[in-house]
Amino acid sequence: MISVIFDLDGTLVDSEPNYYESGRRTLERHGVPDFTWEQHARFIGIGTMETLEILKERYGIQAPVEQLLAEQNAAYLELARTRTEVFPQMRKFVERLYAEGVPMAVASGSSLEAIDAVLAGTGLDALLTTVVSAEEVAHGKPAPDVFLEAARRLGARPADCVVVEDAAPGALAAHAAGMGCIVIPYATDIADDPAFASAGLLFRGGRPQFTADAAHDWLTARRTA
C-alpha cells in the first residue's frame, strides 16, 4: 500500500503569511526593520532554525539563535491557532485518503509545537496523527531525514511513499529519500525549478490548478502500476 507524506506549510495550509509576519516581528525586535515578503520568500521550504541561523549571521544579530527561535515560535503560535487556512482541495484530498485508510503523515521544517498548533487549529489533527518535525532529526530539508523518519513511523518502505510538496527543498528531500513526489509549486514562476524535474506529478499552474481528484487519480494509477 502507498503511504502519503505531506509537507505542512504552503502545501496543506496557507501558513506562509503567518511565518512571514512572525519572522518580521522578531527581526524588527532585534534591529532589522523592513524585512520584506520578497526576502522571506527565498527561505520558503527551509526550516525555521536554519533560516534564523542564516539571518542572524547576515544581519549580525547578537541574540542566540535559540532565543530568536523561541521569540518567532511564540509570535507564530499566536497567529497559527486562529489565522491558518487549509487549502480546500487539499482538505478534500486528505479526507478522501483518510476514508480509504491510506497511511498518512506530516513531515515539516516547523517545530513540533507549531505543527500541533496548526493541525489542532484547522481540525486536521483528527486525520493526520503521525507528525515529524525537522527538530527531531539531524538535518532538515533538502536532506531526506524528515521523510525517512515519517516512513519509519508509518512502517512503510520509502519506495512505497509519496510526498506532497510545494517547494524545491522538499522535492529534493523526497528524491533523496527514494520517494515519489507530487508538487504544487507555491508560486507559478518556480515551476521550472530543476528540483521539480523528478516529480511524478507536477501542477505547473500551482495551487489554482491542483484538485483532489487529479492527485487521487495519479495515486490510484501508481498503486495499480
N, C-alpha and C positions, 0 to 999 in steps of 0.2 A: 504493500500500500504506500502511496505517496504521502509524505508529510509536508506541510506548508509552514514556512517560517517567515514571519512578517517583520520588516523594519517598522518602526513606530512613527517617528516624526517625519511628516511630509508624505508618508505612504498611507498609513491608516488614518492619521489625524492631521489637521491643519494647525500644527503647533509652532511652526516657524515664527509667526508673528509674536508669540509669547516668548520664544527663545531670544529673538532679537531685542524685544523690549527689556527683558530681564538682564541681558548682557549689556545693553546700552546704559541702564541704570547703574550697573556695577562698575563699568568703566568710568562713567561720569563721576562716581563717588571717589574714584582714585585718580582724578585729574586728567581724564581723557574725554573731553567733550566732543560732541558732533560725530559720534560713531554712526556711520550710515548703514542703511539696508544693503547697499551695494557691497560694502566691506564685509558685512555679516554673511552675505550670500556665498562668499568664497569659502566659508567654513561649513556650509551645509553638507551633511553626511559624515562629518568628522565629530568625534566625541567631545563633550564639553570640557573635560580635563585637558585633552590635547589642544583644543582651541585656546583655552586660557593660558596654557604654557607658552604658546606662540605669541599671544597678545601681550603677556607680561614682559617677555623679552623685547618685543618690538617697541613697546611704549615705555620701557624702563620702569615698570611699576614695582614699588618696593615691597608691597604686601606679599606674603607667601601664597603660592598658588592654591593651597588648601583653604585659605581664608577667602580668596576670590571665588572658589567653587562653592563654598558654604553660602556666601552672600548671593551669588547668582541663583543657586538652588532655592533659597528662601524666597527670592523675588519670583522665580519661575513657578514654584508651587502655589503661590498666592494667585497667580494668573491661571495656572493649569486646571485648578479644581472647578473653575466656574466659566472659563472662556475658551475651552477647547472644543472644536467641532470635528466630528467624524465625517470623512468624505462619504456621502450617501451610497454611492455604488460600492465602495469598499465595505461598508457595514453589511450591505446585501450579500456581498461575496463571502464574508466571514460567517454570516448567519446560515448561508446555504451549505458551506463546508461543515459547519458545526452540526447541522441537521443530518448530514450524511456520515457523521462520525469520523471525519478526516482529522488526524492528529495535527495540532497547530501550536505554534509558539511565537513569542515576540522576542526578537534579538535586537537590542538598541544600544546606541552610544550614550544614552541618557543614564542618569543614576537610577538605582532601584526605586528610591523614594519618588522620583519624578515619574517613572513609568507607572508605578502603582497609583499615583495621584491622577494621571491621565486616564488610565483604564477604569478606575473607580468613578471618576467624574463623568465619563461618557457611557458607562454601563457595559463596556467591553470586557470588564473583569469577569463577567459571568460566562463568557465564551472563550476567553484566552487566559488559561490558568498557568501555563508554562512560560516563564519570563526569564530572560538572561540579559544582564547589563554588562557593558564593557568594563565596568569597575570590578567585575567578578573574574575577569580573565587577564592574561598577561598583556595582550595587545588589542587595541581597538581596530576598527575597520581603517584601512583596507586589508589588514590581516584577517584570516578566516576564523579566528578564535571564537567569537561570539556565536557564529553559525554552527561550528563544530560542537560547541558545548550545548547548544539548543538541540542538535540532533542526538547527542548523548542522552540528554534528559528525556527526550521523546522515545528513546530506544530504537532509533532509526539509523540506517546506514546513510552516510552523506549522499551517496548516489541516488537514494530514494527520496531526497528532499528537494523542494523547490522554494527558492527565496523570492519574496516580493519586495522590490526596492524602488527608490526614486532618485538615488544619487550615485555618482561614479564610484566613491569608495566602497559602497555596499555591493555594487555589481562586481567589482574586483574581488571583494572578500568572498562572494558566492562562488565565483570562478575558482579562486584559490582553494576553496573548500570542496570542490568537485561536485557542486550542486547546480541544478537547473536554476534559471532566473527569469522572472517576469519583471520588466522595468517600465515604470510610469514616470518619465523624467519630470522633476519638479518645475522645470522651465523648458519650453519647446526649443530654445536656442542651444540647449546642450544635448539634443537628441542624437547628434552625430559624434558625441564623445567616443573615442576608441574603447573606453571602458565598457561600453554597452554592446560591443561587437559580438560578444559571446552570449548575449541574452537569447533565451529561447523564444521569448515573446516580447517585443518592444512596441509600446504605444507611442509612436513618434509625435502624435498630437498632444501628448501629456494627459493631464487629468481630464479635460473635456472629452477625450477620445475613449478613455477607459470605461468598460462596462463589466459588470459581474458576469454576464452571460459569456462574453468573449473570453474572459480569463478562465471561466469554468470549462468552456468547450475545449480550450487548449490543454488544460489539466486532464480532462477526460481522454483526449486523444493520446496524451503522454502515458496515461495509465494503461491503455489498451494496446499501445505500440509493441 
